Amino acid sequence: MNIFTRKPMKDREIIKRLSSRLNWKKHEVEAMLAAFIEITGKQLGNNDTISFHGLGQFEAGKESAKISVNPADGKHYIIPPRLTAVFKPAPILESYIKTLNNHE
């Protein structure tokens, strides 16, 4: 099976696997993930970097302002710049993924 034809793992499956692996209740895993997402969002909103050894870094990237055209009336609009989340994988994660690719 090609890695590009696989279905993405949904949050329910991640919660199920973490619950089983950690021997936590489902609601405990959900609470932990909700806290992780909240903390990560606040840190990225403050333009901070979050780094996980072996996984990678989450950083706040800035998208430039854009000009958009409304096709109905032809008017131009400016879309202001915004922060976006950027993930940079750690070298060990990239290496692990490459080994998986070589086995398919």
Backbone hydrogen bonds in HBPLUS format (Angstrom, degrees):
<---DONOR---> <-ACCEPTOR-->    atom                        ^
c    i                          cat <-CA-CA->   ^        H-A-AA   ^      H-
h    n   atom  resd res      DA  || num        DHA   H-A  angle D-A-AA Bond
n    s   type  num  typ     dist DA aas  dist angle  dist       angle   num
A0005-THR N   A0002-ASN O   3.03 MM   3  5.47 159.8  2.08 114.1 120.4     1
A0013-GLU N   A0010-LYS O   3.05 MM   3  5.49 126.3  2.34 108.5 121.1     2
A0014-ILE N   A0010-LYS O   3.19 MM   4  6.58 157.8  2.24 152.0 158.6     3
A0015-ILE N   A0011-ASP O   2.90 MM   4  6.08 166.4  1.92 154.3 157.9     4
A0016-LYS N   A0012-ARG O   2.97 MM   4  6.11 155.1  2.03 139.9 147.1     5
A0017-ARG N   A0013-GLU O   2.92 MM   4  6.13 163.3  1.95 150.9 154.8     6
A0018-LEU N   A0014-ILE O   2.85 MM   4  6.04 167.2  1.87 156.6 160.4     7
A0019-SER N   A0015-ILE O   2.90 MM   4  5.91 159.8  1.94 146.5 152.8     8
A0020-SER N   A0016-LYS O   3.04 MM   4  6.23 157.4  2.10 144.8 150.5     9
A0021-ARG N   A0017-ARG O   2.85 MM   4  6.00 167.4  1.87 152.8 156.8    10
A0022-LEU N   A0018-LEU O   2.86 MM   4  5.82 166.6  1.87 153.8 157.1    11
A0023-ASN N   A0019-SER O   2.90 MM   4  5.46 119.4  2.28 130.4 143.7    12
A0024-TRP N   A0019-SER O   3.05 MM   5  4.76 141.4  2.20 129.0 138.5    13
A0028-GLU N   A0025-LYS O   2.95 MM   3  5.25 129.6  2.22 104.6 118.6    14
A0029-VAL N   A0025-LYS O   3.15 MM   4  6.56 155.7  2.21 156.7 163.3    15
A0030-GLU N   A0026-LYS O   2.94 MM   4  6.23 163.4  1.97 155.0 160.1    16
A0031-ALA N   A0027-HIS O   2.99 MM   4  6.06 152.8  2.07 136.3 143.1    17
A0032-MET N   A0028-GLU O   2.98 MM   4  6.19 155.9  2.04 144.7 151.2    18
A0033-LEU N   A0029-VAL O   2.90 MM   4  6.14 163.7  1.92 156.1 160.0    19
A0034-ALA N   A0030-GLU O   2.91 MM   4  6.07 154.1  1.98 144.7 152.3    20
A0035-ALA N   A0031-ALA O   2.98 MM   4  6.18 157.4  2.03 145.9 151.7    21
A0036-PHE N   A0032-MET O   2.91 MM   4  6.13 154.9  1.97 146.3 153.8    22
A0037-ILE N   A0033-LEU O   2.90 MM   4  6.11 162.2  1.93 150.9 154.7    23
A0038-GLU N   A0034-ALA O   2.99 MM   4  6.17 159.4  2.04 146.5 152.3    24
A0039-ILE N   A0035-ALA O   2.91 MM   4  6.06 170.2  1.92 154.7 157.2    25
A0040-THR N   A0036-PHE O   2.86 MM   4  5.94 163.8  1.89 150.2 155.5    26
A0041-GLY N   A0037-ILE O   2.90 MM   4  5.97 161.2  1.93 145.8 151.3    27
A0042-LYS N   A0038-GLU O   3.00 MM   4  6.24 160.4  2.04 149.8 154.7    28
A0043-GLN N   A0039-ILE O   2.95 MM   4  6.15 163.6  1.98 152.9 157.4    29
A0044-LEU N   A0040-THR O   2.91 MM   4  6.09 167.0  1.93 155.1 158.8    30
A0045-GLY N   A0041-GLY O   2.84 MM   4  5.93 148.9  1.94 142.3 151.9    31
A0046-ASN N   A0042-LYS O   3.04 MM   4  6.29 128.9  2.31 137.7 150.2    32
A0046-ASN N   A0043-GLN O   3.08 MM   3  5.09 134.8  2.29  95.1 107.7    33
A0048-ASP N   A0043-GLN O   2.91 MM   5  5.24 163.5  1.94 151.3 148.7    34
A0047-ASN N   A0044-LEU O   2.90 MM   3  4.84 154.1  1.97 107.6 110.9    35
A0050-ILE N   A0058-PHE O   2.88 MM   8  5.09 165.1  1.91 150.9 156.0    36
A0058-PHE N   A0050-ILE O   2.74 MM   8  5.09 161.5  1.77 153.3 159.6    37
A0052-PHE N   A0056-GLY O   2.80 MM   4  5.31 167.1  1.81 161.0 165.6    38
A0055-LEU N   A0052-PHE O   2.99 MM   3  5.30 157.1  2.05 124.1 130.9    39
A0056-GLY N   A0052-PHE O   2.96 MM   4  5.31 150.0  2.05 140.0 149.8    40
A0090-ALA N   A0055-LEU O   2.89 MM  35  5.25 162.4  1.92 118.8 117.5    41
A0057-GLN N   A0088-LYS O   2.87 MM  31  5.18 158.0  1.92 143.9 149.3    42
A0088-LYS N   A0057-GLN O   2.83 MM  31  5.18 162.1  1.86 153.0 159.2    43
A0059-GLU N   A0086-VAL O   2.79 MM  27  5.13 161.5  1.82 152.6 158.8    44
A0086-VAL N   A0059-GLU O   2.78 MM  27  5.13 154.0  1.84 158.3 161.6    45
A0061-GLY N   A0084-THR O   2.71 MM  23  5.15 174.6  1.71 165.9 165.8    46
A0084-THR N   A0061-GLY O   2.74 MM  23  5.15 153.4  1.81 150.6 155.6    47
A0063-GLU N   A0082-ARG O   2.81 MM  19  5.40 167.9  1.82 170.4 168.6    48
A0082-ARG N   A0063-GLU O   3.30 MM  19  5.40 144.6  2.44 128.7 138.7    49
A0066-LYS N   A0079-ILE O   2.91 MM  13  5.03 156.6  1.97 141.9 149.5    50
A0079-ILE N   A0066-LYS O   2.66 MM  13  5.03 171.6  1.67 155.7 158.7    51
A0068-SER N   A0077-TYR O   2.72 MM   9  5.09 166.7  1.73 155.8 160.4    52
A0077-TYR N   A0068-SER O   2.68 MM   9  5.09 158.2  1.73 154.9 160.5    53
A0070-ASN N   A0075-LYS O   2.89 MM   5  5.45 164.5  1.91 160.9 163.4    54
A0074-GLY N   A0070-ASN O   2.68 MM   4  5.15 140.5  1.83 157.0 166.1    55
A0093-LEU N   A0090-ALA O   3.03 MM   3  5.29 123.7  2.36 104.7 118.7    56
A0094-GLU N   A0090-ALA O   3.04 MM   4  6.39 163.2  2.07 158.9 163.8    57
A0095-SER N   A0091-PRO O   2.88 MM   4  6.06 157.3  1.94 149.3 155.6    58
A0096-TYR N   A0092-ILE O   3.01 MM   4  6.16 154.7  2.07 139.2 145.9    59
A0097-ILE N   A0093-LEU O   2.96 MM   4  6.22 159.6  2.00 152.5 157.5    60
A0098-LYS N   A0094-GLU O   2.99 MM   4  6.23 153.8  2.06 146.0 153.2    61
A0099-THR N   A0095-SER O   3.07 MM   4  6.41 151.0  2.16 147.3 154.4    62
A0100-LEU N   A0096-TYR O   3.15 MM   4  6.50 147.6  2.26 143.8 152.5    63
A0101-ASN N   A0097-ILE O   2.98 MM   4  6.31 153.8  2.05 149.0 156.3    64
A0102-ASN N   A0098-LYS O   3.07 MM   4  6.34 144.5  2.20 144.3 153.3    65
A0103-HIS N   A0100-LEU O   3.14 MM   3  5.35 148.0  2.24 103.0 112.4    66
A0104-GLU N   A0101-ASN O   3.41 MM   3  5.64 167.8  2.43 107.5 110.5    67
